[in-house]
């Protein structure tokens, strides 16, 4: 049995395939980002899914593409977790950007690959390997234009009284905005980045609002400036995206990239289904 896994900070999508490439089952766990969970939490999340736990001895190969797996230390950490849980499996751990590259670009053409989901990232794919000009420092210092950054922006706009009153009233009805609730989720609960990203739903629902549209446009331009245009051939290759933020704000992305003379490529909500095609071709 072969397992393909695409994991963000919020959730992880799993597909199990037999030796003929037929789909055996699909499932989902909580995110398995080594930046925000420890070994015990990772094992607990794996054990919580019966289909994964029940087949742990049948897995012969595991291809894991995960947020937070951009350094050797994090790859080693996740590899050891999986080798313990799936004792008979050969384990491959790569950064989630590889899943995005393979899913949006299964024929391995040169392209810029971006992730805009709970977190964000951007790499150049030369047809074989990914290259990063910017090493991510996680949600506190970076993650421009991501779901968690938009959540932070909305909360700040609300508390600094920058949000228009009509919009603020809707925001209050949608979320618990008591400062104790917010601080508890940010400083006492696991995955504060995923908590912040829950506010991005409001931003997408009201993306035509003038104030919200300004937040979106400004954030996308920052992402272009800080990430995409650092690559010398950014104006020559397509720019592919995966993630819910990119998917639901595709029109806004196309507008901003067009103004910067960049070519918008494929935009996928999640790369897991595209990974099947990639592993069949490769």
matplotlib code that plots the C-alpha trace (Angstrom):
import matplotlib.pyplot as plt

x = [0.0, 1.2, 0.2, 0.2, -0.1, -0.4, -0.3, -0.8, -0.9, -4.7, -5.4, -3.7, -5.3, -4.5, -4.9, -4.1, -3.3, -2.7, 0.1, -2.1, -2.7, -6.3, -7.6, -8.2, -9.4, -9.2, -9.2, -8.2, -6.4, -5.5, -2.4, 1.0, 3.3, 6.5, 6.7, 3.6, 3.2, 5.4, 5.9, 3.1, 0.6, 1.6, 1.1, -2.2, -3.5, -2.5, -4.1, -7.4, -8.1, -9.2, -8.4, -4.8, -4.2, -5.8, -3.5, -0.3, 1.5, 0.3, 2.0, 5.0, 5.8, 4.7, 5.2, 4.6, 4.5, 4.2, 4.1, 7.1, 9.3, 11.7, 14.7, 16.7, 15.9, 12.1, 12.3, 14.2, 11.7, 8.7, 10.6, 11.2, 7.6, 6.4, 9.0, 7.8, 4.1, 4.4, 7.1, 7.2, 7.2, 9.9, 9.3, 9.9, 9.4, 9.4, 8.2, 4.6, 5.8, 6.8, 3.2, 2.2, 4.8, 4.0, 0.2, 0.1, 2.9, 3.0, 5.1, 7.9, 8.2, 10.0, 7.6, 7.2, 5.2, 3.3, 1.2, -1.5, -3.4, -3.2, 0.4, 2.3, 5.4, 7.0, 9.7, 11.2, 10.9, 13.7, 12.0, 13.7, 14.4, 12.8, 14.8, 13.9, 15.1, 13.3, 13.5, 10.2, 10.3, 6.7, 3.5, 4.7, 7.5, 6.3, 3.4, 2.5, -0.9, -1.9, -5.0, -3.4, -2.0, -5.4, -6.9, -4.4, -5.1, -8.9, -8.5, -6.1, -8.4, -11.3, -9.5, -7.8, -11.2, -10.0, -12.8, -15.9, -18.7, -21.1, -18.5, -17.4, -21.0, -21.0, -17.6, -18.9, -21.9, -19.6, -16.9, -16.2, -14.1, -13.8, -10.1, -9.8, -11.1, -8.7, -5.7, -6.6, -6.7, -3.4, -1.4, -3.0, -4.3, -2.3, -2.1, -2.7, -1.9, -4.8, -7.0, -6.1, -6.8, -10.4, -11.1, -10.1, -13.5, -15.0, -12.5, -13.5, -17.2, -16.8, -14.1, -16.1, -16.3, -14.0, -12.1, -11.6, -10.6, -7.9, -6.6, -6.5, -4.8, -2.2, -1.4, -1.0, 1.2, 3.4, 3.6, 4.6, 7.3, 8.7, 8.5, 7.7, 9.8, 12.9, 13.3, 15.1, 12.9, 9.6, 8.2, 9.1, 7.5, 4.0, 3.2, 1.2, -0.8, -2.3, -4.3, -7.8, -6.8, -5.5, -8.4, -11.2, -9.3, -8.3, -9.8, -8.0, -4.7, -5.1, -5.6, -2.6, -0.3, -1.5, -0.5, 2.9, 3.3, 3.3, 1.6, -0.9, -0.7, -2.8, -4.7, -5.7, -7.5, -5.6, -2.9, -3.7, -5.6, -3.0, -0.4, -1.9, -1.3, 2.2, 3.1, 1.6, 3.7, 6.8]
y = [0.0, 3.5, 6.6, 10.1, 12.8, 16.6, 18.4, 22.0, 23.4, 23.0, 19.6, 16.8, 15.0, 11.3, 8.9, 5.2, 3.4, -0.2, -1.5, -0.9, 2.7, 2.1, 4.3, 2.3, 5.1, 8.8, 10.4, 13.5, 14.2, 17.4, 19.1, 17.5, 20.5, 19.8, 23.6, 23.5, 19.9, 17.5, 13.7, 12.7, 15.0, 13.7, 10.1, 10.9, 12.5, 9.4, 7.0, 9.0, 7.8, 4.2, 3.7, 4.9, 3.1, -0.2, -0.3, 1.0, -2.4, -2.7, 0.5, -0.1, 3.5, 6.9, 10.1, 13.0, 16.6, 18.9, 22.5, 23.2, 20.5, 22.9, 22.1, 18.9, 18.9, 19.0, 16.4, 14.1, 14.6, 13.7, 10.8, 9.3, 9.7, 7.9, 5.2, 4.4, 4.4, 2.7, 0.1, -1.5, 1.6, 3.5, 7.1, 10.2, 13.6, 16.8, 20.3, 20.9, 23.2, 20.0, 18.7, 22.1, 21.8, 18.3, 18.8, 22.0, 21.0, 17.2, 17.4, 19.1, 22.4, 25.4, 27.5, 29.5, 27.6, 29.5, 28.3, 30.6, 28.7, 28.8, 29.8, 30.9, 30.0, 30.6, 28.6, 28.3, 24.9, 24.2, 21.0, 18.8, 20.7, 23.6, 26.7, 29.3, 32.8, 33.3, 30.9, 30.9, 31.8, 30.8, 32.5, 35.1, 36.7, 35.8, 34.1, 37.1, 37.0, 33.8, 32.9, 33.5, 36.8, 37.9, 36.9, 38.9, 41.9, 41.7, 41.4, 44.4, 46.5, 45.7, 46.6, 49.7, 50.9, 50.9, 48.6, 50.3, 50.1, 48.2, 45.6, 45.5, 44.8, 41.8, 40.7, 40.8, 38.5, 36.0, 35.6, 35.7, 38.8, 39.2, 39.9, 37.0, 34.6, 35.8, 35.8, 32.3, 30.9, 32.7, 31.9, 28.9, 26.6, 24.6, 25.8, 29.6, 30.0, 27.8, 29.8, 33.0, 31.5, 30.8, 34.6, 34.5, 33.0, 36.4, 38.2, 35.9, 36.3, 40.1, 40.4, 42.9, 45.3, 48.3, 48.0, 44.3, 44.6, 47.0, 44.5, 41.8, 43.9, 45.3, 41.8, 40.3, 43.1, 42.5, 38.8, 39.7, 42.1, 40.0, 36.6, 36.2, 39.0, 37.9, 35.3, 36.7, 35.0, 35.7, 37.4, 34.5, 31.5, 30.7, 31.3, 28.4, 28.5, 26.1, 26.7, 28.0, 31.6, 31.5, 29.4, 31.6, 34.8, 33.7, 36.7, 39.1, 37.2, 37.4, 41.2, 41.8, 39.5, 41.1, 44.6, 43.2, 41.6, 38.1, 35.1, 33.3, 29.6, 26.8, 27.5, 24.5, 24.5, 21.4, 19.4, 15.9, 14.7, 16.1, 14.1, 10.9, 11.9, 12.9, 9.6, 7.7, 9.7, 9.6]
z = [0.0, -0.9, 1.1, -0.4, 2.2, 1.8, 5.1, 6.0, 9.5, 9.8, 8.1, 6.2, 3.3, 2.8, -0.1, 0.0, -3.3, -4.1, -6.3, -9.4, -8.5, -7.5, -4.7, -1.5, 0.8, 1.4, 4.8, 6.6, 9.9, 11.8, 10.4, 11.0, 11.0, 13.1, 13.8, 16.0, 17.3, 19.1, 18.6, 21.0, 19.3, 15.9, 16.9, 18.6, 15.4, 13.4, 15.9, 15.8, 12.2, 12.2, 8.5, 9.0, 12.3, 11.1, 8.0, 9.5, 9.0, 5.4, 4.2, 2.1, 1.0, 2.4, 0.5, 2.9, 1.8, 4.8, 6.0, 8.2, 6.6, 4.9, 7.0, 7.5, 11.2, 10.6, 7.9, 10.2, 13.0, 10.8, 9.2, 12.6, 13.6, 10.5, 10.7, 14.2, 13.3, 9.9, 10.7, 7.2, 5.1, 3.2, 4.1, 2.0, 3.6, 1.6, 2.1, 1.1, -1.8, -3.6, -3.4, -4.9, -7.6, -8.6, -8.5, -10.5, -12.8, -13.3, -16.4, -14.5, -16.4, -15.0, -12.9, -9.7, -7.1, -4.4, -1.4, 0.0, 2.6, 6.4, 5.8, 2.7, 0.7, -2.7, -4.5, -8.0, -9.6, -12.2, -13.5, -10.8, -7.6, -5.7, -4.9, -2.3, -2.1, 1.2, 4.1, 5.9, 9.6, 10.2, 11.0, 13.5, 11.3, 7.8, 6.0, 4.0, 2.3, 4.2, 6.0, 9.4, 8.3, 7.0, 10.3, 12.2, 9.9, 10.5, 14.3, 14.3, 12.1, 14.4, 17.6, 16.2, 15.0, 11.4, 10.2, 8.9, 11.5, 9.3, 8.6, 12.3, 13.3, 11.0, 12.3, 15.9, 15.0, 13.2, 15.9, 19.6, 19.8, 23.6, 24.2, 26.7, 24.1, 21.5, 23.8, 25.1, 21.6, 20.6, 23.7, 25.4, 22.7, 20.1, 16.5, 16.9, 13.2, 12.3, 14.7, 13.1, 9.7, 10.7, 10.3, 6.7, 5.8, 6.7, 4.4, 1.5, 2.1, 2.0, -0.6, -2.6, 0.3, -0.4, 2.9, 2.5, -1.1, 0.0, 2.5, -0.1, -2.8, -0.4, 0.9, -2.5, -3.7, -0.6, -1.5, -5.1, -3.9, -1.1, -2.7, -6.4, -8.0, -6.2, -8.9, -12.0, -14.5, -12.7, -15.7, -18.0, -16.3, -15.0, -11.4, -10.0, -6.7, -4.3, -1.1, -0.1, -0.1, -3.6, -4.8, -3.4, -4.4, -7.8, -9.6, -7.2, -7.8, -11.5, -11.3, -9.0, -11.0, -14.3, -13.0, -12.2, -15.7, -14.2, -15.7, -13.5, -14.0, -12.4, -9.1, -7.0, -3.7, -2.6, -4.3, -3.1, -6.2, -8.5, -6.7, -7.9, -11.5, -10.7, -9.0, -11.9, -14.4, -12.3]

ax = plt.figure().add_subplot(projection="3d")
ax.plot(x, y, z, "-o")
ax.set_aspect("equal")
plt.show()
